[in-house]
Structure formats: C-alpha cells, structure tokens
Amino acid sequence: FCMWRSTGFRHREKEVREKIPGVYVTSSVSHLLEIGNAEAGKGKTLLKLLKLLEISPEEAMAFGDADNDLDMIRSVKYGIAMKNATEHLKEAAYHITDSNEEDGVARKLQELFL
C-alpha cells in the first residue's frame, strides 16, 4: 500500500506498473494506491475459488463499490456495483443496486432469491 496526502496520484498507477514488472495496481480510495503481486487481486482470487467450488463464472455474482473491485465484477457474469460505487465501476457493472448504507447487497439477494 502507498498513501498520499493529496488525491492527485492516480497518474502514478501506470508509472508503478512500468517500473515494477509483475505487479497488480489498483485503488479503493482517492489517497491510497494498492500494489500487489500480478497473480493476486480480487478477480483472480474469485475465479480460483469458483473453480475449487465447481461453479462457473456464468453462474456467479460479485458486488463492489470501488475501483479495486473492478477485476472481480468483470470476472463473473453478474458483476453488481453499489449505488455509491465509483463511476468507473458502475460503467463496468452488469447491474447497479442500492448503496452500502441502504443494504444494497441484502436487498438485491432478497429480490433474486426470496
């Protein structure tokens, strides 16, 4: 993790990727840059778990609210963004549900399964 006092660091994501090969770079909040192994990340981890559980990505659902959830919601058929998610995540989502504060995950699950 790298933290800045200002919010003007997002342009450094590309710089980090170029200078440090084999890293995964993302962010969940404006002052935090998350750096990890390229084989890590929510999307790859979810796909690995689904494979172990013998569930296809076409049958799976994932919820997210920040850019660090982008790979995860793209890795399954039903990637769902919260209403309070970043615009980037909303654009990539299959569907947008209520915000975290409005119990969006629970409401969507109730809508689908009850």
DRENNU-544519 format. One record per residue: x, y, z of N, C-alpha, C, O, CB in turn; residue in three letters. Coordinates in nm, 2 decimals, decimal comma, m for minus. Glycine has a CB too. Layout:
# residues N
+--------+--------+--------+--------+--------+--------+--------+--------+--------+--------+--------+--------+--------+--------+--------+------+
|     nu |     nv |     nw |    cau |    cav |    caw |     cu |     cv |     cw |     ou |     ov |     ow |    cbu |    cbv |    cbw | type |
+--------+--------+--------+--------+--------+--------+--------+--------+--------+--------+--------+--------+--------+--------+--------+------+
|      X |      Y |      Z |      X |      Y |      Z |      X |      Y |      Z |      X |      Y |      Z |      X |      Y |      Z |  ALA |
...
+--------+--------+--------+--------+--------+--------+--------+--------+--------+--------+--------+--------+--------+--------+--------+------+
This chain:
# residues 114
+--------+--------+--------+--------+--------+--------+--------+--------+--------+--------+--------+--------+--------+--------+--------+------+
|     nu |     nv |     nw |    cau |    cav |    caw |     cu |     cv |     cw |     ou |     ov |     ow |    cbu |    cbv |    cbw | type |
+--------+--------+--------+--------+--------+--------+--------+--------+--------+--------+--------+--------+--------+--------+--------+------+
|   0,08 |  m0,12 |   0,00 |   0,00 |   0,00 |   0,00 |   0,09 |   0,12 |   0,00 |   0,19 |   0,13 |   0,07 |  m0,09 |   0,00 |   0,12 |  PHE |
|   0,05 |   0,23 |  m0,07 |   0,11 |   0,36 |  m0,07 |   0,00 |   0,46 |  m0,05 |  m0,10 |   0,46 |  m0,11 |   0,19 |   0,38 |  m0,21 |  CYS |
|   0,03 |   0,55 |   0,04 |  m0,07 |   0,65 |   0,07 |  m0,01 |   0,79 |   0,04 |   0,11 |   0,82 |   0,06 |  m0,11 |   0,65 |   0,22 |  MET |
|  m0,10 |   0,88 |  m0,01 |  m0,06 |   1,02 |  m0,03 |  m0,15 |   1,11 |   0,05 |  m0,26 |   1,07 |   0,08 |  m0,07 |   1,05 |  m0,19 |  TRP |
|  m0,10 |   1,23 |   0,07 |  m0,18 |   1,33 |   0,14 |  m0,28 |   1,39 |   0,05 |  m0,39 |   1,44 |   0,09 |  m0,10 |   1,43 |   0,21 |  ARG |
|  m0,24 |   1,40 |  m0,08 |  m0,33 |   1,46 |  m0,17 |  m0,40 |   1,35 |  m0,26 |  m0,37 |   1,23 |  m0,25 |  m0,26 |   1,56 |  m0,27 |  SER |
|  m0,49 |   1,39 |  m0,34 |  m0,56 |   1,29 |  m0,42 |  m0,51 |   1,29 |  m0,57 |  m0,56 |   1,22 |  m0,65 |  m0,71 |   1,33 |  m0,43 |  THR |
|  m0,40 |   1,36 |  m0,60 |  m0,35 |   1,37 |  m0,73 |  m0,24 |   1,27 |  m0,77 |  m0,14 |   1,31 |  m0,83 |  m0,30 |   1,50 |  m0,75 |  GLY |
|  m0,26 |   1,15 |  m0,73 |  m0,16 |   1,05 |  m0,76 |  m0,20 |   0,94 |  m0,85 |  m0,12 |   0,85 |  m0,89 |  m0,12 |   0,98 |  m0,63 |  PHE |
|  m0,32 |   0,94 |  m0,90 |  m0,37 |   0,83 |  m0,98 |  m0,29 |   0,81 |  m1,11 |  m0,28 |   0,70 |  m1,16 |  m0,52 |   0,85 |  m1,01 |  ARG |
|  m0,23 |   0,91 |  m1,16 |  m0,15 |   0,90 |  m1,27 |  m0,02 |   0,82 |  m1,25 |   0,04 |   0,77 |  m1,34 |  m0,10 |   1,04 |  m1,32 |  HIS |
|   0,01 |   0,79 |  m1,12 |   0,12 |   0,71 |  m1,09 |   0,10 |   0,56 |  m1,11 |   0,20 |   0,48 |  m1,10 |   0,17 |   0,74 |  m0,95 |  ARG |
|  m0,02 |   0,52 |  m1,12 |  m0,05 |   0,37 |  m1,14 |   0,03 |   0,32 |  m1,26 |   0,09 |   0,22 |  m1,25 |  m0,20 |   0,35 |  m1,16 |  GLU |
|   0,02 |   0,39 |  m1,37 |   0,10 |   0,35 |  m1,49 |   0,25 |   0,35 |  m1,47 |   0,32 |   0,25 |  m1,51 |   0,06 |   0,44 |  m1,61 |  LYS |
|   0,29 |   0,45 |  m1,40 |   0,44 |   0,46 |  m1,37 |   0,48 |   0,34 |  m1,28 |   0,59 |   0,28 |  m1,31 |   0,47 |   0,59 |  m1,30 |  GLU |
|   0,40 |   0,30 |  m1,18 |   0,44 |   0,19 |  m1,10 |   0,44 |   0,06 |  m1,18 |   0,54 |  m0,02 |  m1,17 |   0,34 |   0,18 |  m0,98 |  VAL |
|   0,34 |   0,04 |  m1,26 |   0,34 |  m0,08 |  m1,35 |   0,46 |  m0,09 |  m1,44 |   0,51 |  m0,20 |  m1,46 |   0,21 |  m0,08 |  m1,43 |  ARG |
|   0,50 |   0,02 |  m1,49 |   0,62 |   0,03 |  m1,58 |   0,75 |   0,00 |  m1,51 |   0,84 |  m0,07 |  m1,56 |   0,62 |   0,16 |  m1,66 |  GLU |
|   0,76 |   0,06 |  m1,39 |   0,89 |   0,05 |  m1,32 |   0,90 |  m0,08 |  m1,24 |   1,01 |  m0,13 |  m1,21 |   0,90 |   0,16 |  m1,23 |  LYS |
|   0,79 |  m0,14 |  m1,20 |   0,79 |  m0,27 |  m1,12 |   0,71 |  m0,37 |  m1,20 |   0,59 |  m0,38 |  m1,18 |   0,73 |  m0,24 |  m0,98 |  ILE |
|   0,78 |  m0,45 |  m1,28 |   0,70 |  m0,55 |  m1,36 |   0,64 |  m0,66 |  m1,27 |   0,69 |  m0,69 |  m1,16 |   0,79 |  m0,62 |  m1,46 |  PRO |
|   0,53 |  m0,71 |  m1,31 |   0,46 |  m0,82 |  m1,24 |   0,38 |  m0,78 |  m1,12 |   0,36 |  m0,86 |  m1,03 |   0,56 |  m0,92 |  m1,19 |  GLY |
|   0,34 |  m0,65 |  m1,12 |   0,25 |  m0,61 |  m1,01 |   0,11 |  m0,58 |  m1,05 |   0,09 |  m0,55 |  m1,17 |   0,31 |  m0,48 |  m0,94 |  VAL |
|   0,02 |  m0,59 |  m0,96 |  m0,12 |  m0,55 |  m0,97 |  m0,14 |  m0,42 |  m0,90 |  m0,10 |  m0,41 |  m0,78 |  m0,21 |  m0,67 |  m0,91 |  TYR |
|  m0,19 |  m0,32 |  m0,97 |  m0,21 |  m0,19 |  m0,91 |  m0,35 |  m0,15 |  m0,92 |  m0,41 |  m0,15 |  m1,03 |  m0,11 |  m0,08 |  m0,98 |  VAL |
|  m0,41 |  m0,10 |  m0,81 |  m0,55 |  m0,06 |  m0,80 |  m0,57 |   0,04 |  m0,69 |  m0,47 |   0,08 |  m0,63 |  m0,65 |  m0,18 |  m0,79 |  THR |
|  m0,69 |   0,08 |  m0,67 |  m0,71 |   0,18 |  m0,56 |  m0,86 |   0,16 |  m0,52 |  m0,95 |   0,14 |  m0,60 |  m0,69 |   0,32 |  m0,61 |  SER |
|  m0,88 |   0,18 |  m0,39 |  m1,02 |   0,18 |  m0,33 |  m1,06 |   0,31 |  m0,28 |  m1,18 |   0,34 |  m0,27 |  m1,03 |   0,07 |  m0,22 |  SER |
|  m0,97 |   0,40 |  m0,26 |  m1,00 |   0,54 |  m0,21 |  m0,90 |   0,63 |  m0,28 |  m0,79 |   0,59 |  m0,32 |  m1,00 |   0,55 |  m0,06 |  VAL |
|  m0,93 |   0,76 |  m0,28 |  m0,86 |   0,86 |  m0,36 |  m0,71 |   0,88 |  m0,31 |  m0,63 |   0,93 |  m0,39 |  m0,93 |   0,99 |  m0,36 |  SER |
|  m0,68 |   0,85 |  m0,19 |  m0,55 |   0,87 |  m0,14 |  m0,47 |   0,74 |  m0,12 |  m0,36 |   0,75 |  m0,05 |  m0,55 |   0,95 |  m0,01 |  HIS |
|  m0,51 |   0,63 |  m0,17 |  m0,44 |   0,50 |  m0,15 |  m0,42 |   0,43 |  m0,28 |  m0,51 |   0,41 |  m0,36 |  m0,53 |   0,42 |  m0,05 |  LEU |
|  m0,30 |   0,39 |  m0,30 |  m0,26 |   0,31 |  m0,42 |  m0,23 |   0,17 |  m0,36 |  m0,14 |   0,16 |  m0,28 |  m0,15 |   0,37 |  m0,50 |  LEU |
|  m0,30 |   0,07 |  m0,41 |  m0,28 |  m0,07 |  m0,36 |  m0,19 |  m0,14 |  m0,47 |  m0,23 |  m0,15 |  m0,58 |  m0,41 |  m0,14 |  m0,34 |  GLU |
|  m0,08 |  m0,20 |  m0,42 |   0,01 |  m0,27 |  m0,51 |   0,04 |  m0,41 |  m0,46 |   0,06 |  m0,43 |  m0,34 |   0,15 |  m0,19 |  m0,52 |  ILE |
|   0,02 |  m0,50 |  m0,54 |   0,04 |  m0,64 |  m0,50 |   0,10 |  m0,73 |  m0,62 |   0,12 |  m0,67 |  m0,73 |  m0,09 |  m0,70 |  m0,45 |  GLY |
|   0,11 |  m0,85 |  m0,60 |   0,16 |  m0,94 |  m0,70 |   0,05 |  m0,95 |  m0,81 |  m0,07 |  m0,95 |  m0,79 |   0,18 |  m1,08 |  m0,64 |  ASN |
|   0,10 |  m0,96 |  m0,94 |   0,01 |  m0,96 |  m1,05 |  m0,08 |  m1,08 |  m1,05 |  m0,19 |  m1,08 |  m1,11 |   0,09 |  m0,96 |  m1,18 |  ALA |
|  m0,04 |  m1,19 |  m0,98 |  m0,13 |  m1,31 |  m0,97 |  m0,23 |  m1,29 |  m0,86 |  m0,31 |  m1,38 |  m0,84 |  m0,04 |  m1,43 |  m0,95 |  GLU |
|  m0,23 |  m1,18 |  m0,79 |  m0,32 |  m1,16 |  m0,68 |  m0,44 |  m1,07 |  m0,73 |  m0,44 |  m1,05 |  m0,85 |  m0,26 |  m1,09 |  m0,56 |  ALA |
|  m0,52 |  m1,03 |  m0,65 |  m0,63 |  m0,95 |  m0,69 |  m0,76 |  m1,02 |  m0,67 |  m0,77 |  m1,14 |  m0,67 |  m0,62 |  m0,90 |  m0,83 |  GLY |
|  m0,87 |  m0,94 |  m0,65 |  m1,00 |  m1,00 |  m0,62 |  m1,06 |  m1,08 |  m0,74 |  m1,12 |  m1,19 |  m0,71 |  m1,09 |  m0,89 |  m0,59 |  LYS |
|  m1,03 |  m1,04 |  m0,86 |  m1,09 |  m1,12 |  m0,97 |  m1,03 |  m1,25 |  m0,99 |  m1,10 |  m1,35 |  m1,00 |  m1,07 |  m1,04 |  m1,10 |  GLY |
|  m0,89 |  m1,26 |  m0,98 |  m0,82 |  m1,39 |  m1,00 |  m0,85 |  m1,48 |  m0,88 |  m0,87 |  m1,60 |  m0,89 |  m0,67 |  m1,37 |  m1,01 |  LYS |
|  m0,86 |  m1,42 |  m0,76 |  m0,89 |  m1,50 |  m0,64 |  m1,03 |  m1,55 |  m0,65 |  m1,06 |  m1,67 |  m0,61 |  m0,88 |  m1,41 |  m0,51 |  THR |
|  m1,13 |  m1,47 |  m0,69 |  m1,27 |  m1,52 |  m0,70 |  m1,27 |  m1,63 |  m0,81 |  m1,34 |  m1,74 |  m0,78 |  m1,36 |  m1,41 |  m0,75 |  LEU |
|  m1,21 |  m1,62 |  m0,92 |  m1,21 |  m1,73 |  m1,02 |  m1,15 |  m1,86 |  m0,97 |  m1,20 |  m1,96 |  m1,00 |  m1,13 |  m1,68 |  m1,15 |  LEU |
|  m1,04 |  m1,84 |  m0,89 |  m0,98 |  m1,96 |  m0,83 |  m1,08 |  m2,03 |  m0,73 |  m1,09 |  m2,15 |  m0,73 |  m0,85 |  m1,92 |  m0,76 |  LYS |
|  m1,14 |  m1,95 |  m0,65 |  m1,24 |  m2,01 |  m0,56 |  m1,36 |  m2,07 |  m0,63 |  m1,40 |  m2,18 |  m0,60 |  m1,30 |  m1,90 |  m0,47 |  LEU |
|  m1,41 |  m2,01 |  m0,74 |  m1,52 |  m2,07 |  m0,81 |  m1,48 |  m2,20 |  m0,87 |  m1,56 |  m2,29 |  m0,87 |  m1,56 |  m1,97 |  m0,92 |  LEU |
|  m1,35 |  m2,21 |  m0,92 |  m1,31 |  m2,33 |  m0,98 |  m1,30 |  m2,44 |  m0,87 |  m1,34 |  m2,56 |  m0,90 |  m1,17 |  m2,31 |  m1,04 |  LYS |
|  m1,25 |  m2,41 |  m0,76 |  m1,25 |  m2,51 |  m0,65 |  m1,39 |  m2,56 |  m0,61 |  m1,41 |  m2,67 |  m0,57 |  m1,18 |  m2,45 |  m0,52 |  LEU |
|  m1,48 |  m2,47 |  m0,61 |  m1,62 |  m2,50 |  m0,58 |  m1,70 |  m2,55 |  m0,69 |  m1,82 |  m2,58 |  m0,68 |  m1,69 |  m2,37 |  m0,52 |  LEU |
|  m1,64 |  m2,57 |  m0,81 |  m1,70 |  m2,61 |  m0,93 |  m1,82 |  m2,53 |  m0,97 |  m1,93 |  m2,58 |  m1,00 |  m1,74 |  m2,76 |  m0,92 |  GLU |
|  m1,81 |  m2,40 |  m0,96 |  m1,91 |  m2,30 |  m1,00 |  m1,85 |  m2,22 |  m1,12 |  m1,74 |  m2,17 |  m1,11 |  m1,95 |  m2,21 |  m0,88 |  ILE |
|  m1,93 |  m2,21 |  m1,23 |  m1,88 |  m2,14 |  m1,34 |  m1,90 |  m1,99 |  m1,32 |  m1,99 |  m1,95 |  m1,25 |  m1,95 |  m2,18 |  m1,47 |  SER |
|  m1,81 |  m1,91 |  m1,38 |  m1,83 |  m1,76 |  m1,36 |  m1,96 |  m1,71 |  m1,42 |  m2,01 |  m1,61 |  m1,38 |  m1,72 |  m1,69 |  m1,44 |  PRO |
|  m2,02 |  m1,79 |  m1,51 |  m2,15 |  m1,75 |  m1,57 |  m2,27 |  m1,77 |  m1,47 |  m2,38 |  m1,72 |  m1,48 |  m2,18 |  m1,83 |  m1,69 |  GLU |
|  m2,24 |  m1,84 |  m1,36 |  m2,34 |  m1,87 |  m1,25 |  m2,31 |  m1,78 |  m1,13 |  m2,39 |  m1,79 |  m1,03 |  m2,34 |  m2,02 |  m1,21 |  GLU |
|  m2,21 |  m1,70 |  m1,13 |  m2,17 |  m1,63 |  m1,01 |  m2,20 |  m1,48 |  m1,01 |  m2,22 |  m1,42 |  m1,12 |  m2,02 |  m1,65 |  m0,99 |  ALA |
|  m2,21 |  m1,43 |  m0,89 |  m2,24 |  m1,29 |  m0,87 |  m2,13 |  m1,23 |  m0,78 |  m2,09 |  m1,29 |  m0,69 |  m2,38 |  m1,27 |  m0,82 |  MET |
|  m2,09 |  m1,10 |  m0,81 |  m2,00 |  m1,03 |  m0,72 |  m2,05 |  m0,89 |  m0,70 |  m2,10 |  m0,83 |  m0,80 |  m1,85 |  m1,04 |  m0,77 |  ALA |
|  m2,03 |  m0,83 |  m0,59 |  m2,07 |  m0,70 |  m0,56 |  m1,94 |  m0,61 |  m0,53 |  m1,85 |  m0,66 |  m0,47 |  m2,17 |  m0,69 |  m0,44 |  PHE |
|  m1,95 |  m0,49 |  m0,57 |  m1,83 |  m0,40 |  m0,54 |  m1,87 |  m0,25 |  m0,54 |  m1,98 |  m0,22 |  m0,58 |  m1,73 |  m0,42 |  m0,64 |  GLY |
|  m1,78 |  m0,17 |  m0,48 |  m1,81 |  m0,03 |  m0,47 |  m1,69 |   0,06 |  m0,51 |  m1,70 |   0,18 |  m0,50 |  m1,86 |   0,01 |  m0,33 |  ASP |
|  m1,58 |   0,00 |  m0,54 |  m1,46 |   0,08 |  m0,56 |  m1,38 |   0,02 |  m0,68 |  m1,40 |  m0,09 |  m0,72 |  m1,37 |   0,10 |  m0,44 |  ALA |
|  m1,28 |   0,10 |  m0,73 |  m1,21 |   0,05 |  m0,84 |  m1,13 |  m0,08 |  m0,82 |  m1,09 |  m0,15 |  m0,91 |  m1,11 |   0,16 |  m0,89 |  ASP |
|  m1,10 |  m0,10 |  m0,69 |  m1,02 |  m0,23 |  m0,66 |  m1,11 |  m0,35 |  m0,67 |  m1,07 |  m0,46 |  m0,66 |  m0,96 |  m0,22 |  m0,52 |  ASN |
|  m1,24 |  m0,33 |  m0,70 |  m1,34 |  m0,44 |  m0,72 |  m1,36 |  m0,46 |  m0,87 |  m1,43 |  m0,55 |  m0,91 |  m1,47 |  m0,40 |  m0,65 |  ASP |
|  m1,30 |  m0,38 |  m0,96 |  m1,32 |  m0,39 |  m1,10 |  m1,30 |  m0,53 |  m1,16 |  m1,38 |  m0,58 |  m1,23 |  m1,24 |  m0,28 |  m1,17 |  LEU |
|  m1,18 |  m0,58 |  m1,13 |  m1,15 |  m0,71 |  m1,19 |  m1,25 |  m0,82 |  m1,14 |  m1,28 |  m0,91 |  m1,21 |  m1,00 |  m0,75 |  m1,15 |  ASP |
|  m1,29 |  m0,80 |  m1,01 |  m1,38 |  m0,90 |  m0,95 |  m1,52 |  m0,90 |  m1,02 |  m1,57 |  m1,00 |  m1,06 |  m1,40 |  m0,88 |  m0,80 |  MET |
|  m1,57 |  m0,78 |  m1,04 |  m1,71 |  m0,78 |  m1,11 |  m1,70 |  m0,81 |  m1,26 |  m1,80 |  m0,86 |  m1,31 |  m1,77 |  m0,64 |  m1,09 |  ILE |
|  m1,58 |  m0,79 |  m1,32 |  m1,57 |  m0,83 |  m1,46 |  m1,54 |  m0,98 |  m1,47 |  m1,56 |  m1,04 |  m1,58 |  m1,45 |  m0,75 |  m1,52 |  ARG |
|  m1,50 |  m1,05 |  m1,37 |  m1,47 |  m1,19 |  m1,38 |  m1,59 |  m1,28 |  m1,37 |  m1,58 |  m1,40 |  m1,40 |  m1,37 |  m1,23 |  m1,26 |  SER |
|  m1,71 |  m1,23 |  m1,34 |  m1,83 |  m1,31 |  m1,33 |  m1,94 |  m1,25 |  m1,42 |  m1,93 |  m1,13 |  m1,46 |  m1,88 |  m1,32 |  m1,19 |  VAL |
|  m2,03 |  m1,33 |  m1,45 |  m2,14 |  m1,28 |  m1,54 |  m2,22 |  m1,16 |  m1,47 |  m2,26 |  m1,07 |  m1,54 |  m2,24 |  m1,39 |  m1,58 |  LYS |
|  m2,25 |  m1,18 |  m1,34 |  m2,33 |  m1,08 |  m1,27 |  m2,25 |  m1,00 |  m1,18 |  m2,25 |  m1,02 |  m1,05 |  m2,44 |  m1,16 |  m1,19 |  TYR |
|  m2,17 |  m0,90 |  m1,23 |  m2,10 |  m0,81 |  m1,15 |  m2,18 |  m0,69 |  m1,12 |  m2,23 |  m0,62 |  m1,21 |  m1,97 |  m0,76 |  m1,23 |  GLY |
|  m2,20 |  m0,67 |  m0,99 |  m2,30 |  m0,57 |  m0,95 |  m2,23 |  m0,46 |  m0,87 |  m2,15 |  m0,49 |  m0,78 |  m2,41 |  m0,63 |  m0,86 |  ILE |
|  m2,26 |  m0,34 |  m0,91 |  m2,20 |  m0,22 |  m0,84 |  m2,30 |  m0,16 |  m0,74 |  m2,42 |  m0,17 |  m0,77 |  m2,16 |  m0,11 |  m0,94 |  ALA |
|  m2,25 |  m0,11 |  m0,64 |  m2,34 |  m0,04 |  m0,54 |  m2,37 |   0,10 |  m0,59 |  m2,29 |   0,15 |  m0,67 |  m2,27 |  m0,03 |  m0,40 |  MET |
|  m2,48 |   0,16 |  m0,55 |  m2,51 |   0,29 |  m0,60 |  m2,41 |   0,39 |  m0,56 |  m2,39 |   0,49 |  m0,63 |  m2,65 |   0,33 |  m0,54 |  LYS |
|  m2,34 |   0,37 |  m0,45 |  m2,23 |   0,46 |  m0,41 |  m2,09 |   0,43 |  m0,47 |  m1,99 |   0,48 |  m0,42 |  m2,22 |   0,47 |  m0,26 |  ASN |
|  m2,09 |   0,34 |  m0,57 |  m1,96 |   0,30 |  m0,63 |  m1,90 |   0,41 |  m0,71 |  m1,97 |   0,51 |  m0,74 |  m1,99 |   0,17 |  m0,72 |  ALA |
|  m1,78 |   0,39 |  m0,75 |  m1,71 |   0,48 |  m0,84 |  m1,78 |   0,47 |  m0,97 |  m1,83 |   0,37 |  m1,01 |  m1,56 |   0,45 |  m0,85 |  THR |
|  m1,77 |   0,58 |  m1,05 |  m1,83 |   0,58 |  m1,18 |  m1,77 |   0,48 |  m1,27 |  m1,84 |   0,41 |  m1,35 |  m1,82 |   0,72 |  m1,25 |  GLU |
|  m1,64 |   0,46 |  m1,26 |  m1,57 |   0,36 |  m1,34 |  m1,62 |   0,22 |  m1,31 |  m1,64 |   0,14 |  m1,41 |  m1,42 |   0,36 |  m1,31 |  HIS |
|  m1,65 |   0,19 |  m1,19 |  m1,70 |   0,06 |  m1,16 |  m1,85 |   0,04 |  m1,21 |  m1,89 |  m0,06 |  m1,26 |  m1,70 |   0,03 |  m1,00 |  LEU |
|  m1,93 |   0,15 |  m1,19 |  m2,07 |   0,14 |  m1,24 |  m2,07 |   0,12 |  m1,39 |  m2,16 |   0,04 |  m1,43 |  m2,14 |   0,28 |  m1,21 |  LYS |
|  m1,98 |   0,18 |  m1,46 |  m1,98 |   0,16 |  m1,61 |  m1,95 |   0,01 |  m1,65 |  m2,00 |  m0,03 |  m1,75 |  m1,87 |   0,25 |  m1,67 |  GLU |
|  m1,87 |  m0,06 |  m1,57 |  m1,84 |  m0,19 |  m1,59 |  m1,94 |  m0,30 |  m1,54 |  m1,93 |  m0,41 |  m1,58 |  m1,70 |  m0,22 |  m1,53 |  ALA |
|  m2,03 |  m0,25 |  m1,46 |  m2,12 |  m0,34 |  m1,39 |  m2,23 |  m0,39 |  m1,48 |  m2,28 |  m0,32 |  m1,57 |  m2,18 |  m0,27 |  m1,27 |  ALA |
|  m2,28 |  m0,51 |  m1,45 |  m2,39 |  m0,57 |  m1,52 |  m2,52 |  m0,50 |  m1,47 |  m2,62 |  m0,48 |  m1,54 |  m2,40 |  m0,73 |  m1,49 |  TYR |
|  m2,52 |  m0,46 |  m1,34 |  m2,63 |  m0,40 |  m1,27 |  m2,58 |  m0,31 |  m1,16 |  m2,47 |  m0,33 |  m1,11 |  m2,73 |  m0,51 |  m1,22 |  HIS |
|  m2,66 |  m0,21 |  m1,12 |  m2,63 |  m0,13 |  m1,01 |  m2,75 |  m0,15 |  m0,91 |  m2,86 |  m0,14 |  m0,94 |  m2,62 |   0,02 |  m1,05 |  ILE |
|  m2,71 |  m0,17 |  m0,78 |  m2,81 |  m0,19 |  m0,68 |  m2,80 |  m0,07 |  m0,58 |  m2,72 |   0,02 |  m0,60 |  m2,78 |  m0,32 |  m0,60 |  THR |
|  m2,88 |  m0,08 |  m0,47 |  m2,87 |   0,03 |  m0,37 |  m2,74 |   0,04 |  m0,31 |  m2,65 |  m0,05 |  m0,32 |  m2,98 |   0,00 |  m0,26 |  ASP |
|  m2,71 |   0,15 |  m0,24 |  m2,58 |   0,18 |  m0,18 |  m2,56 |   0,09 |  m0,06 |  m2,65 |   0,01 |  m0,01 |  m2,58 |   0,32 |  m0,13 |  SER |
|  m2,43 |   0,09 |  m0,01 |  m2,40 |   0,02 |   0,11 |  m2,49 |   0,06 |   0,23 |  m2,53 |  m0,03 |   0,30 |  m2,25 |   0,04 |   0,14 |  ASN |
|  m2,51 |   0,19 |   0,24 |  m2,59 |   0,24 |   0,35 |  m2,73 |   0,20 |   0,34 |  m2,80 |   0,20 |   0,44 |  m2,58 |   0,39 |   0,35 |  GLU |
|  m2,78 |   0,16 |   0,22 |  m2,92 |   0,12 |   0,20 |  m2,93 |  m0,03 |   0,20 |  m3,03 |  m0,09 |   0,15 |  m2,97 |   0,18 |   0,07 |  GLU |
|  m2,83 |  m0,10 |   0,24 |  m2,82 |  m0,25 |   0,24 |  m2,84 |  m0,31 |   0,10 |  m2,92 |  m0,40 |   0,08 |  m2,93 |  m0,31 |   0,33 |  ASP |
|  m2,77 |  m0,25 |   0,00 |  m2,79 |  m0,29 |  m0,14 |  m2,76 |  m0,43 |  m0,16 |  m2,83 |  m0,49 |  m0,24 |  m2,70 |  m0,21 |  m0,22 |  GLY |
|  m2,66 |  m0,49 |  m0,10 |  m2,63 |  m0,64 |  m0,13 |  m2,75 |  m0,72 |  m0,08 |  m2,80 |  m0,81 |  m0,15 |  m2,50 |  m0,68 |  m0,05 |  VAL |
|  m2,79 |  m0,70 |   0,05 |  m2,91 |  m0,78 |   0,10 |  m3,03 |  m0,76 |   0,02 |  m3,10 |  m0,85 |  m0,01 |  m2,93 |  m0,73 |   0,25 |  ALA |
|  m3,06 |  m0,64 |  m0,02 |  m3,18 |  m0,61 |  m0,10 |  m3,18 |  m0,68 |  m0,23 |  m3,28 |  m0,74 |  m0,28 |  m3,20 |  m0,46 |  m0,12 |  ARG |
|  m3,06 |  m0,68 |  m0,30 |  m3,05 |  m0,75 |  m0,43 |  m3,07 |  m0,90 |  m0,41 |  m3,13 |  m0,97 |  m0,49 |  m2,92 |  m0,72 |  m0,50 |  LYS |
|  m3,00 |  m0,96 |  m0,31 |  m3,01 |  m1,10 |  m0,28 |  m3,16 |  m1,14 |  m0,25 |  m3,21 |  m1,24 |  m0,30 |  m2,92 |  m1,14 |  m0,17 |  LEU |
|  m3,23 |  m1,06 |  m0,17 |  m3,37 |  m1,09 |  m0,14 |  m3,45 |  m1,08 |  m0,26 |  m3,54 |  m1,17 |  m0,28 |  m3,42 |  m0,99 |  m0,04 |  GLN |
|  m3,43 |  m0,98 |  m0,35 |  m3,50 |  m0,97 |  m0,47 |  m3,48 |  m1,09 |  m0,56 |  m3,58 |  m1,14 |  m0,62 |  m3,46 |  m0,84 |  m0,55 |  GLU |
|  m3,36 |  m1,14 |  m0,57 |  m3,34 |  m1,26 |  m0,65 |  m3,38 |  m1,39 |  m0,60 |  m3,42 |  m1,48 |  m0,67 |  m3,19 |  m1,26 |  m0,69 |  LEU |
|  m3,37 |  m1,41 |  m0,47 |  m3,38 |  m1,54 |  m0,41 |  m3,50 |  m1,56 |  m0,31 |  m3,53 |  m1,68 |  m0,27 |  m3,26 |  m1,58 |  m0,34 |  PHE |
|  m3,57 |  m1,46 |  m0,28 |  m3,68 |  m1,48 |  m0,19 |  m3,81 |  m1,45 |  m0,26 |  m3,92 |  m1,46 |  m0,20 |  m3,67 |  m1,39 |  m0,07 |  LEU |
+--------+--------+--------+--------+--------+--------+--------+--------+--------+--------+--------+--------+--------+--------+--------+------+
